[in-house]
Amino acid sequence: MSEISKTTSEYEELLESEKNIPAGYERIVMSTKGLYGAPAILHIRNFSVEEAWQLGLMSQDELPIKVTSMLQNIIWEKDVDIKKFYDPEVAELMIKFYKTFYQSTLVDQKYELTKKDKEWVKKTLFKGVESTEYQDWLRGVKTGKIPMNYDLDLNLVKYYAIEENPHKYIKATKKGFEMMFQYPRFGDAALIQKIVKEEFRAEDKQFGPLYEVYKRKQDMEQALRRGEDIDQGAIPYIDQEDLNAVKDYETRKSIFVINQTKAMYLYSWGGEVVADKPLSERLEIARDPRFDYSLYQMISEKLNNLEIGPIPKVEIDNPVTHAREVIDHPFRTLELLAAIKDYGSDDTVIESV
């Protein structure tokens, strides 16, 4: 059978199968072609009123866990497991979900000033002088009094080309010893968060308010070191005993998360596949001295740079210079979901009759 007739046959089979898809479900074609965690084609519906209401009421901490089940519910195919999607695939699904059921433009995306922007403003608006007015302008942008936002046309989003035989694992060899790691899946974040929440439930209650003050103190002190205009009197005070306690809590929690992450992404160890072993067993393996901090850093960098799904480069109108240019825009699932709460649909007309 030729490739053309094969493609035609597969398309005809798809059309036949779609006769059973209920009204309200739309076809989504994934750029990853079924070679990673997502299928090549799936069908999804919009959120119901009840689901959208629940989404609006979720706290930031609840999102990774509850959003997983919400997204699973809108997929028609019962054999599709969104927890197995790679993270960029879920971002792609959300872009296409948003375009299909809402609108093709993401509006009011926060723009981060670049050094080039600041130089342009100083030269164009303030005659090249770092005057008090120029500093006031920078401060206004930072505080949000001078909004710097851009709109993103989702039709312009491009997707990575996928190889027919994609690399799905990362191999590390250390003095002849081989280790392999698997890329993050969408369900991993929710599982790790659940484990961490159970482990630190009591301490989170104990240190929660103090930790918020500690983080605010850290942020303000870092801004002060960067030369920003910070009222030093507004920096929170924490006595040394509390400071030591909250630092210890933060350190232990961070190490716990790192160890869970190391174990989660471990695929094989010394040639033996361990991905199907219980996480507790993989934790013990991950404590091996050969899986040290330098290896963890190298693997983490690789894991965060899987080139599938949406390319994080987009063309926008720069809100500072008003010139058309390409910027970095990382597509994050939770941010795309947040946008859904604020906008109606392009393909629905509401009128009085």
Secondary structure, 3 states (H helix, E strand, C coil): CCHHHHHHHHHHHHHHHHHHCCCCCEEEECCCCCCCCCCCEEEECCCCHHHHHHHHHCCCCCHHHHHHHHHHHCECCCCCCHHHCEHHHHHHHHHHHHHHHCCCEEEEEECCCCHHHHHHHHHHHCCCCCCHHHHHHHHHHHHCCCCCEEEEEHHHCCECCCCCCCCCEEEEEECCEEEEEECCEHHHHHHHHHHHHHHCHHHHHHHHHHHHHHHHHHHHHHHHHCCCCCCHHHCCCCCHHHHHHHHHHHHHHHHHHHHHHHHHCEEEECCEECCCCCHHHHHHHHCCCCCCHHHHHHHHHHHCCCCCCECCEEEEECCCCCCEEEEECCCCHHHHHHHHCCCCCCCCCCCCC
